Amino acid sequence: MRWANAVAESFFKTLKCEMVNHVNFETRHQAKLATFEYIEDWYNRRRKHSTLDYQTPFQCESYFFISSMAA
């Protein structure tokens, strides 16, 4: 369980450093929308992760599904 907690803590640190600490939100809705866009557009589709051999989560997941279909 410790490893899962470390992954979550690392994600939230990254979120704060890359997005939250640089923006002043006027409403909670703006904060929620910006967080959703950060995760779905940047973090999952463009940001490369060292734990995934410098692939995006989207690339890694796509490879997993293509590999499982071929087997």
C-alpha positions as CSV (number, residue, x, y, z in Angstrom):
1,M,0.0,0.0,0.0
2,R,2.9,2.4,0.6
3,W,3.7,2.4,-3.1
4,A,0.2,3.4,-4.1
5,N,0.3,6.2,-1.6
6,A,3.6,7.4,-3.0
7,V,2.2,7.5,-6.5
8,A,-0.8,9.5,-5.4
9,E,1.4,11.9,-3.4
10,S,3.7,12.3,-6.4
11,F,0.7,13.1,-8.7
12,F,-0.7,15.8,-6.3
13,K,2.7,17.4,-5.9
14,T,3.0,17.5,-9.7
15,L,-0.5,18.9,-10.1
16,K,0.2,21.7,-7.6
17,C,3.6,22.5,-9.1
18,E,2.5,22.5,-12.7
19,M,-1.0,24.0,-12.5
20,V,-2.6,24.9,-9.2
21,N,0.1,27.2,-7.8
22,H,0.2,29.3,-11.0
23,V,-3.6,30.0,-11.3
24,N,-6.0,32.0,-9.2
25,F,-9.5,30.5,-9.6
26,E,-12.5,32.7,-9.1
27,T,-14.9,29.8,-8.5
28,R,-14.8,26.1,-7.6
29,H,-16.3,25.4,-11.0
30,Q,-13.3,27.0,-12.7
31,A,-10.9,25.0,-10.5
32,K,-12.7,21.7,-11.2
33,L,-12.7,22.4,-14.9
34,A,-9.1,23.3,-15.0
35,T,-8.1,20.2,-13.0
36,F,-10.1,18.0,-15.3
37,E,-8.5,19.6,-18.4
38,Y,-5.0,19.3,-16.8
39,I,-5.5,15.6,-16.1
40,E,-7.3,14.5,-19.3
41,D,-5.4,16.7,-21.8
42,W,-2.0,17.3,-20.4
43,Y,-1.2,14.7,-17.7
44,N,-2.7,11.6,-19.5
45,R,-2.1,12.4,-23.2
46,R,1.0,14.6,-23.5
47,R,3.2,14.5,-20.3
48,K,5.7,11.7,-20.4
49,H,6.2,9.7,-17.2
50,S,9.5,8.1,-16.1
51,T,7.7,5.2,-14.5
52,L,6.2,4.4,-17.9
53,D,9.5,4.3,-19.7
54,Y,8.9,8.0,-20.8
55,Q,5.6,7.3,-22.4
56,T,2.3,9.0,-21.8
57,P,-0.3,7.1,-19.8
58,F,-2.4,7.1,-23.0
59,Q,0.4,5.5,-25.1
60,C,1.1,2.9,-22.4
61,E,-2.6,2.0,-22.2
62,S,-3.0,1.9,-25.9
63,Y,0.0,-0.5,-26.2
64,F,-1.5,-2.7,-23.5
65,F,-4.8,-3.0,-25.3
66,I,-3.2,-3.6,-28.7
67,S,-0.9,-6.3,-27.2
68,S,-3.8,-8.0,-25.4
69,M,-5.9,-8.1,-28.6
70,A,-3.0,-9.6,-30.6
71,A,-2.5,-12.4,-28.1
